Amino acid sequence: MLSHQIAGLLIKNKRLGFGEIVELYGKAFPYADLNEDDVERVLKYMHDRFPRLAWVSFEDKMVLRPRQSRLC
């Protein structure tokens, strides 16, 4: 579910930091215990699947919207 939420957020924002995701979704009850390691695992899935849901720079801890994504 978190990957879907992040993908939706990337439609509005081209770039997000891992900390921004934790700060935003950590306020919601289902994600109260969310930390950067959890976000990194979800983003690894989003980065590795085909078609790619997000471009992730694990060194910079940044997430980018994929170039070929279509906006509705």
Secondary structure, 3 states (H helix, E strand, C coil): CHHHHHHHHHHHCCEEEHHHHHHHHCCCHHHCCCCHHHHHHHHHHHHHCCCCCCEEECCCCEEECCCCCCCC
